[in-house]
């Protein structure tokens, strides 16, 4: 989502204009990445320094209640997508004055920009583009999402493979009152016939768009030509595309993808297999997947501009119990997603307004997005209740700090925290080669963590890490799940560590094995406060008497406060 559709731009970063906001949802903006029919995309950074692409939705959409309802639902679904060829959703606000969402920044041009600047791609690049986009759609469809707007502007070309962005977001604008006001939703040149005709949209709709993407990359132009929207849509619905300029190897595959009958289009798994069969050498994503001239142009996109610095306001507002100038209450994760509660604080658009953090030397960095007040009230109310109980329990010690026998109460865990001391990071403990049989789970508190199985336990066993077999349409869809916490699949470029697991917010309850390879790393965040880095080491072979996966675990026990239930 680091760039939206629109006219290709020579410069990857455009300076902020006078009508652009300076801060959105606590994120200080650094540059403009692009603009399109649904809004504008800006470059910003997380408190930890990771670049993000922050999309601010157009005010016209934000004023439509039906759009907000759909947008909230689609963003919730998009959070479940954790593929290697997608840009994960990092944060969002669907209830504020102007809705927005932030995704990981991808330092690469869109396919539209690349083709416009450098022309058509060679066969190997087209095949790698197709298999990467197919893998992305596989994960997107598994989350119950149909992309609906797959086009060259929504496929980014990173150094290690393509990234599909903006999945499902177009559905939020579909059928709202704004579709008849001149705001275009979807791109006519890349729509499927059923989509153009207003019929039911299914995953096969994205297969048609994938064929269009592959043809565009190989030809350097849309398969159905250019011209007025109504003329292009007529050709898509009633005519066959002109594939004469395609490499002969690609014609049968793309012709099937562009079948006007959705039932005649191949499945994603078949597309991937066919692409491998067409390649004279094994298809492996890497630094050489793009032509040299195009790959060399990616360097400029890694030289990120800094956010604009503005002087602090003349008089800083008085800090509140949870203002940007006061640490958040214990147990509140400042990096967690904003969620789907009541409206959050209004988006700020200019420096010096009430509640905006000062910037510049000597001031703390821009804080993460603020929580809504009702949730904060519940947290603080719970904290007060715990304090009252603690005072009651330790009442005998409160007179002079000693018990009746003159002994001091032990300074443990929460009491040390209450005195203001920072909890030290626990030492990691490593366990190699844990064979986790299907329908078995492990608990991070156990030393060593031994696979445990209970009759009929299943997902409700509350296991921290659980191996769950599933079958969908006679195809294995085995998963690693958790019934007692959260999982995060780390990207290939991330270094697994305690800090990484603490700062990630791309939570999931389950991750499919077909998303993993040998060495893939997952963060396991247990509700009991334990954190683990699980390294996937593969699955048992067909000749093994039992079905299991192998994991290496690095566990930090009692790294966080336990999550309260109820």
Buried (B, 14 or more C-beta within 10 A) or exposed (E): BBBBBBEBBEEBBBEBEEEBBBBBBBBBBBBBBBBBBBBBBBBBBBBEEEBBBBBBBBEBBBEBEBBBEBBBBBBBBBBBBBBBBBBBBBBBBBBBBBBBBBBBBBBBBBBBBBBBBBEBBEBBBBBBBBBBBBBBBBBBBBBEBBBBBBBBBBBBBBBBBBBBBBBBBBBBBBEBEBEEEEBEBBBBBBBBBBBBEEEEBBBBBBBBBBBBBBBBBBBBBBBBBEEEEEEBBBBBBEEEBBBEEBBEBBBEBBBBBBBBEBEEBBBBEBBBEBBEEBBEEEBEBEEEBBBEEBBEBBEEBEEBEEBBEBEBBEEBBEEEEBBBBEEBEEBBBBBBBBBEEEEBBEBBBEBBEEEBBBBEEEEEBBBBBBBBBEBBEEBBEBBEEBEEEEEEEEEEBEEEEEEEEEEEBEEEEEEBBEEEEEBEEBEBBEBEEBBBBBBBBBBBBEEEBEBBEEEEBBBEBBBBBBBBEEEEEEEBBBBBBBBBBBBBBBBEEBEBBBEBBBBBBBBBEBBBBBBBEEEBBBBBBBBBBBBBBBBBBBBBEEEEEEBBBBBBBBBBBBBBBEBEEE
